[in-house]
Amino acid sequence: MRRRVLERAARLRRVGPYQLQAAIAAVHAEERSDWAAIAGLYAQLARLAPSPIVELNRAVAVAMASNLDEGLDLIAQIEGLDDYHLLHAARADLLRRLGRRDEAKGAYRRALALAPNRVERAYLERRLSEVG
């Protein structure tokens, strides 16, 4: 059902930010997320509705699609999210995946210090303990 609605909207040839957000959600809802498709959709969204959050999500999608280092480079270029815990959590996760444990620890600690609630703090504490 979701796919049909999105396909019908795409035929209108007037893509907007909400349509792109719905498409991203639909791709995530598939059995396996197509990270390359998600990265492409975020690139389109960044052109239509630029924001640091969109850029962060695009960076993560790029990292998951093909290249962890490229994702880290994109995160490093984002401005205005220094106090946003999810930027540091995403960076920490990519560093962990690359085996850069000391850097991952620092990023997890920064995310933990900024996390707004106990559920997110508990998750980040678990991840921090996993990297040692």
Secondary structure by P-SEA (a helix, b strand, c coil): caaaaaaaaaaaccccaaaaaaaaaaaaaccccaaaaaaaaaaaaaaacccaaaaaaaaaaaaaaccaaaaaaaaaacccccccaaaaaaaaaaaaaacaaaaaaaaaaaaaaacccaaaaaaaaaaaaaac
